[in-house]
Structure formats: structure tokens, C-alpha cells
Amino acid sequence: MTDSQALAGITVAVTRPAAQAVSLCRLIEAHGGTSIAFPAIEIRAPESQQQLATLPSRLNQFDMAIFISANAVEGAARLIGDTLPAALQLAAVGDSTRRAVERHWRRPVISPAQGWNSEALLATGKLQQLNGRRIIIFRGQGGRELLAQTLSQRGAAVEYAEVYRRVRPGGDLRRLMAHDPPPDVITATSNETLQNLYDMAARSQREWLLQRQLVVIGERAADLAVRLGFQHPAIVAAHGNEQGLVEAMTAWRRDNNH
């Protein structure tokens, strides 16, 4: 089977924020599948930007900037523009985040060779000995504390720049359930997205949702799917990027004779 037919006959719901769903939907369709953009998370500006107002003038106080997501990169770029202090090292969690950093600032980026989470970044050589270093983490409001806590334990002074917030969309799953054909697979690229999708489902819609096949990034999301009651084990993509998601769906289709 050619790549252009690898997902033929498969309908995939993409739950990323609307702007970020476009490229994954196109990739699914380039492999013969049908895509449904159904955002289960929205990205908005932070409720208060007062704390961020002085950041552009303080960037030269930091030794390293770490970007948690592509949304963090976009939020940072709006705030600080295209010019960064020459000595500021840049680091990114995951491949898509690294590419977003490179696109904006065209600088070398510290990122894990394998893996796409905080644990993988923390395992890189340049984040081991950090005594006296000042690090700023660009992220959304809230989220995991593992990265900052571990960097602090390694001797760094850490500050957050929360440049966006995540919001659960209103509404329920009626539009998704009414799609003809209904989705065979639902992608969820973060735990928060998966939890939102579950919370969006009305009580009468949850049985339908829990029968869908999930494709996720990372074992934490697969564990969450079990706790929420999904009937089929979630497929964990081997690579945390769009190509990795498509490869996981292609393998699932082949193994299940779809």
C-alpha cells in the first residue's frame, strides 16, 4: 500500500487547537484518511500580562530560555520579538517546539534526541550542571512543575513566563458524533486535551466516546485513558510529532485489517 493510501477508509478526529489542527489534518488526508477538526482545547492570551511587561528588558539577565510547547514559542515571539541576547541559550521540549524556536530565532536549540517531554529534556547533557545559572521557562498558565523543580535542585534559579492559557471549549460532542462517517480514531496530544474531551461529553455521550480508539503521545496520556474508562488501550505514538501520529494510525489500521 502506498503512503497516499495508508489511511484510506479511516476517519480521524483531531482535537488540537484549531490553528494547530490544520497541518495534522492535511497530513492525514495526504495519507488517504478523512480528518475532522474538533478542538478540545483553545489557546488564549493570559488573563493578566502585567507580570510580562518588563520581561523584554530583563532577558539579558538569564542564561537560558526553555520553551515548553509551540504555543509557548508563539507567545514568547509576540512578547519579545525577533531579537534575543546573544549569550542566551535556547532549549525546547520536543521536536515541533524545537522547529518553532528555530523558525523564529534561527539559533541552535538544546533539545532531546529522543523523547518529547520534560523528562527527556532533563536528561540532556547541557541541563545537568546548573549552579548559579538563571533560567526562564516559557509556558502556558499552570502545568507540570517537574522541570522547574528539577532545574532548581540542580542549582538553577528558575522563573516562569506564562505567555498563554489553555481553555476548554464550550459545547458537547454532538457535532463529532453526527459526522458521517463517525471517527474511527481520536488523537489527543496532551493529557489536558484528553481530559477536556471527556469533560465535554454529556453523560449520554460518554459511552460512545469511550468506545473510540485513541492515539496519544506518551504513556501518561495512555494511563489517563485507562482511568477515564476507554475500552481500547490507547495507541502511543513512537514519535511525538505529526508524522509519528500518522505512523501509529497506519500501524493500527494494518494490524486491525481496516
N, C-alpha and C positions, 0 to 999 in steps of 0.2 A: 504494500500500500504506500502510495506517495505521501509526502508530508502534507500536500494540499488536500488530502482526503483522510488524514489521520483521525479527525474528529467528526467525520461525516455521520449524520444521524444523531448527534449528541447536542443537547441544548444545555447551555451553561449560564447560570446566574452569577453575575459579577457584582459583589457587594461593596467594592471600593467607593470612595468619594467620587462624585460624578466626573470631575476633571481627570482623575487618575484612572477611571474605568475605561476610558476611550482606547488606550493603547492595548490593554489586555483584550478587550472585545475584538479589536481588529486582528490581533494575533490568533484568537480562537477561530475567527471567520476565515483567516488565511489558511487554517488547517482543516477547513471544511465544516466546522461546527456552527451552531447558531448561538448567539450571545444575547443575554438580557441584562441591561444595566439596571441594577436595583440597589442603589446606595443604602447601606445600613449604618453609615456614619457620614457626618458633614464636618467640614473644616471651616472654622470661622476665626476672625481676629480675636485676640484676648479681650476680656471684658474691660480690663484696665491696662493702658500702655504707659502709665506714669513711671513705673519702675524701669522700663526700657529706654526712656527718653535720653538718659545720659550715656547709654552703652556705646554708641559710636565713638564718643570722645574718650572712652576708657579702654578700648580694645587693646591699646598698646601696653596695658598693664598685665595682659595674660600671655602665657607661654603657649597655650594650646586651646583650640576650639574644637569641640566634639559635636557632631550633628547626629541626632537620633533617627531622623527619617527624612525623606524627600520633602515632606511638608515643613520640617524644621529648616531645611535649606532655603526653601522659597520664602518663609517668614523672615529668616535672617537676611536674605538678599534685599528684601523690601526695606528692612530696617537700616542696614549698614552699607548698602550699595556694593559697588564692584571693587572698591579699594580696601585692602587689608594690610595691616602692618607686615613688613617683610619678614620679621622673625617669628610670626605667629604660625605654629604648626597646625595642620588641619587633620581631623580624623573623622571617620564615618562608620556607622553601624550598617553593614550590608552593602550589597553591590549597587542597587539602584540609588541609594543615598550617596555613595561614592561618586557615581557618574553625575549626579546632580551638582555636587560640590565642584567637580572638575569643569562642568559646563559653565558654572558661574564665575569661578575664580582661576581656572587654568593653573592650578598649583598641585604639587604632589600631595597625596592623601594617604594617611595611615588607615588601613582597613584590613580585616581578616581575610586570609587567603581562602579559608573555608568557614562556613557558618555566617549567620546574618543577625546575630543578637548581641546583647551586652556581654554575655559570657565569651563569645568568640572574639570580640574586640579586646576584652580584658586579657586575653591570652597572648596578644601580640607583644613582641619584644619591647617596643618603644613605650609601653604603658606599665612597665614593671618597676623601675626605679624613679620615683616621682618626688623625692624630698624637696620641699621648697618651691615646687612648680605651681603656677596658678592656672587653673583650667576652667573654661566656661563651657557649659553644656547647653546647646540649643535644642529645645524640645517643645512639646505641647504641654498644656497645663495638666498636672497630675502625672501618673505613670509610675513605673518601677523605680525604686531607689537603689537597686543593686549597683549600678555603675558608679554613681556618686559616692556611695558608701565605701566601695572597694578602692576607688581612687584616693579617698581621704585616708583610708587605712595604709595606703602606700606612700603617704606623706604629702599629697597634693592639697592645696586649698581650692575648693570647688564652689562654683557659683552657677546658678541656673539662669537662662534667659528663655522664658516661656513665651514663645512668639506666635502661638496659635492655641485654639482649644477645639476639642472634639465634642460633637453634639449628636445625640441620637435623633434621626428624622422622626417626624410625626407620621401617623398613619399605621396601617397594618399590612398584611401580606396579600390582600385581595388581588392587587394587580399582578403579583407574581404567580399566584395560584391560577389566575384566569388565562395566563399566557398559553397559546396553542402552537406548538406542544409545550407542556409544562417542563420545567428544568429537570434534567437527569442528574445534574451536578450543581452544587453551590460552592463557590470559592469564598474563603474567609481568610484574609491576610493579616489579621491581628485578633487577639483574644477579645478586645473590646468590640470589634465588628461582629464577631460571632455572638457575644452576649447581647448586643443590641438587636441582632436579627431575632434571637429567641424572645427578647422582651417585646419586640414589635408584634409578634404573633399573638392574636387574640386566643383565648383559651380553646375555642373551637377550631383554630388553625394549627395548633401545635402538633397534633397527631400527624397531619400532612407534612409539616416541616421536619419532624423527627424521622421521617422515612426517607428523606433525601440523602444522597451521597455527598459528603463534604470533602473538599480538597483544601488543605490548610498548610501553613508554613510553621513548622516547629512542633515539637512534642507537647509543649504547654497547651497549644490550641487543641491538639488531639485529646489530651486529658480533659480539657474543659468540655469537649463534645460528649465524652463519656458521662461526665457529671450532669450535663443537661439532659441526657437521655436519648441521644441519637442512636438509632438502631443498628447502623452500619459503622464499623470502625472508620474513622476519618483517614483519608489518604494524606500522608505527609510528604510534601514535595521535597525532593533531594536537594534542590537549589532554591534559594529564597528570592527568585526573580520571576518575571513573566514566563520566560522560556521553561523554567523549572516547573511552573504550574501546568503549562501545556504538556510537558513531557509526562507529568504524573497522570493527567487525564488520559493521555494517549495510552499509557500502560494499563490503566484501569479499563479502558474500552477494549483493549486487546485481550486482557485476562478474563473479562466477563463476556466475551463474544458479542458485544454490542454492534 
